[in-house]
Amino acid sequence: MQLKKPKFWDYKEPNFISNLLFPISKLFEVISNLRKSDTTKLSNIKTICVGNIYLGGTGKTSIAIELKKLLDNYNVKSCFIKKEYSNQLDEQKLLQKFGKTFINKSRLESLKRANSENFKIAIFDDGLQDKSISYDLTFVCFNKKNFIGNGRIIPSGPLRESLNSLKKYQNIFLNGNDEDTKKLEELLNQNYSNLKIYESKYNPIDLNTLNLNDQYVVFSGIGNHYTFIDMLKKNKIKIIKDFEFPDHYNYNQIEVENIIKFASKNNSKILTTEKDYFRLTKEQRLKIYSIKIDLKINQIDKLKDQLMEFI
C-alpha cells in the first residue's frame, strides 16, 4: 500500500501529531548519527551527488539531468548512478533517456562498474545519506514552496536529516515556480556560508502539443503534486479537476479508467507528468497526454564556472 506524505509535515509549525512522534524522530536521528561506515573514493572517477534532506519532491532528478547536459557540452564522459528501487522505474527510465545509467542495490558497486567502463564523472541521483561513498561535489535540492516543512526529522516531519547537516554539503538548489526565495536565501547565507545557492524554475518544454482552449483533468503521483499544478495554471492550462496520488505511485486499471470516465463525462482531456506516463500501459497512454518539464537555472554561468573548475 502506497501512502501520501502527511499534510502536517508541511505546516509552518509542528502540530499535536508531530509532537507525539517527535521522540521517535530524535531516536531516528541518534541512530543515524551513530551509524558508521567506511567511505570509499575511487581515484580515476569523480563523483557528483544530487540529493535532498527533505523526503521527495525536490527536483533532484531534473537537476541531475541538467548537470549531465552541461558535462556533455564539455565532452566529458559521464553517467548516472541510481539505487535500485522497485517503485522508482519511472526515474530510472527518465535518466536512461539522457545517458548511461547504472542501477544496483549498491551505489558503490555501480560506481565500480562505471569506473571499469572508464567514465570520468558519475552523477548520483539521490544518495547524500549513503555513508559508503565519499562524494567530490554535492548538491542539496529543496522545493521553494515547502523548503523544510515543519523542520523536523521523519516521522514527525519531512526531513531525512537535520537542517544543520547542510554544513557538510557544498551547494543548494531551490527549485519551483515563481516563489519569492529572498527570505530563504537570507536564512541560508546567514547560517550556512559554506553553501553556494542556485535557483531554478520548472519549465514545460512541449506546451505546443496542447490546445490551450481545451480543459484538462490532471493527475500525478510525484513528490510535489501542487508545484506541478501551479506550473500548469501559470501557463494557462485550464484545469477542471486534479487527482493527487503518492510519490512513484503504481496505478491500477480501475483508477485510470475512473479518471478517463470522469474526463469523458466532462468533455475534457487528461494530462499527467512524463514520470507518471512511464507508469501507464500502452493502451492507457493513447488516451492521456503527458508534458515534459525541465529546469531553467537562473545562475547558469556560475554553475558552468563551477563545473569547469571541477572537471
Beta strands, then each sheet from edge to edge (+ up, - down):
strand 1: 46-51
strand 2: 78-83
strand 3: 101-104
strand 4: 121-125
strand 5: 137-143
strand 6: 171-176
strand 7: 196-204
strand 8: 215-220
strand 9: 238-244
strand 10: 269-273
strand 11: 289-291
strand 12: 293-297
sheet 1: 3+ 2+ 4+ 1+ 5+ 6+ 7+ 12-
sheet 2: 9+ 8+ 10+ 11+
end
